[in-house]
């Protein structure tokens, strides 16, 4: 359960933004979307490999 302490006089939009950020970090929505459709282990592995190659390319561009 996510608990967001709201300080006295704090703007509700700011607290809501903190809640959304914490909720996104838990990965609940991401996992829910993954479970909607089955994907073969070989497809998952290929996707992870493509993502790793993409991230490596971005890091090389920074250097």
Secondary structure, DSSP 8 states (H G I E B T S, - for coil): -------TT--HHHHHHHHHHHHHHHTHHHHHHHHTS---HHHHHHHHHHHHHHHHHHHHHH-
